Amino acid sequence: MRDFFFSKKFKIILCVLAFLVGITLYTVKESSSDPANSVISKIFAPFQKLSTSIKNGVENSLSVITNSKQNYDENIELRKKLDELYVQIIDYQKLKNENDQLRRVIGLKEDFPDFAFSPPCQIISKTANDPFGSFVIDKGTADGISVYDPVITDTGLVGIVTKASTTYSRVTTILSPEVPVGAYCIRNNTTGIVECDAELAAEGICRMKYIEKDSDLEAGDIIVTSGNSGLFPKDRIIGTVEEIYIEESGLSKTAIIKPIADIKEIQSVFVITSFNGQGESYEEE
Amino acid sequence: MKKNRPQTLKEKRRNLIIKWLLYLLVMAASFLFMTVFDIAVPLFHIPIAICIAIYEKNELTAAFMGLLCGLLTDVACGKLFGFNGFMLTVVCMFVSLLFLYVLRHNTVNYFIVNAATTVVFGLLDYLFFYAMWGSDINGRIFVFNILIPMLLTIVVSPLMWLLFKAIHHYFGIRKEHFMAEQSEDIVRE
């Protein structure tokens, strides 16, 4: 065995290891782009797309059978909600008409005209054993996506691009402690920071911290992005308040937030490639 | 009868190609399985790399396959590129040396080596990616994202062993002529 450590083979292995350490250090330095990683991702992407679609197809077919009772109960419940919603839609339509008139009067622009979107992105793979639900999408820098671009669904905020290669990007979700989001309540302007930890991420919820003790935040309030960090555009819906409690210190409140986008179940997202105020943080001003 | 017949050069070449294609297929299928499901999944590439290291009986091959398997694990698990690659290269090189010079080529030894490697990898993963950054307070990550995949990896490892045993059995290169040469040497002595 000793001869091996003086052999050519061992020297080759040492060279390979040294090369690998070099690549790893480069990856650490250039954390936003990872060429070696993207080569492997590129090779496997078509197969991942195929296997993901097969898995989704099988899951959907099986869920019809396995969840029939649950679906039936849900159906009844949803019918009740639908009836309630019809009533709300009439009110909503009235308000919308009124709102449209007001917009025309004061000459406001359409909602978010400053946004530039990527083409719709399919989720091609999930990160194995990641407690925070990060995933890979099938669009990258070739589609105008760059690191720190916000990721949304048509309903609400999902996360942020943390790695972008030519045709693929990795998205870290708002369920990760690495993505704190400045937020406020749309009803009463109560501000706070939406963040998460492993325990909450497992349940698919997050928390809004540093809420003023005197604020009148209620369950059901809608929480949106404040846009102060320059990472997220203002007024994108994050989620709704589920529960509020006072911190152990007694100095502030914390609210449990249910993200509006079902992050663990989504299959396609959009990336906002540019918006007014991108990269301009409140602190910098 | 056919089984004991010495393999022709053409058969050896064909078997070699099929064997390596099957190795790559198993690695690719494992990678896809790991990245498609949103649940705790085994780290398939650890037992795969160790099986190849044991069956191929060549330190350099073992190291390169360890490298490939490690890099696939890095990509699948979204870890720092090269982290598992480096460790699995070193581990596979030593596993190959151990099984060439020290340990006997059997299931129990493989199982122990694989389990030890999996546990070490899991603990290092936890240390470097979670514990060091204080992102785990109540051990939830350790249980659901480290311990369960670790146990699953250990549970599926005998299946991998059987799979690679079958591949090697059907597509390995038989050593009849070496045996014959050895017996001739013995007779000469």
Interface residues (C-beta under 8 A of the other chain):
Chain A: M1 F4 K9 F10 I12 I13 V16 L17 L20 V21 I23 T24 T27 V28 D34 A36 N37 I40 S41 F44 F47 Q48 S51 T52 K55 S125 K126 T127 A128 N129 D130 P131 G133 S134 V136 R170 P177 D197 A198 E199 A202 K264
Chain B: A28 F31 L32 F33 M34 T35 V36 F37 D38 A40 V41 L43 E59 L60 A63 F64 L67 L71 L72 D74 V75 A76 C77 G78 L80 F81 G82 F83 G85 F86 T89 V90 M93 L97 L100 Y101 V102 S135 D136 I137 N138 R140 I141 F144 N145 I146 P149
